[in-house]
Amino acid sequence: MKVGFGLYKNSLNHNNYEFVNQIGATHIVAHLTNYFSGENPEISSGGNN
């Protein structure tokens, strides 16, 4: 079985990588977009929507 762990952009650091390794996760899902910023957050694919 493969186990993933999600990290947001501001959480991508050495300490959190070590934690993910300690819990035995095989994959990291890196959320590089801040979905929750501003008054009206929008999910974007990075292109011209």
Secondary structure, DSSP 8 states (H G I E B T S, - for coil): ---EEEEEGGG-SHHHHHHHHHTT-SEEEEE-S-TT-SSS-----SS--
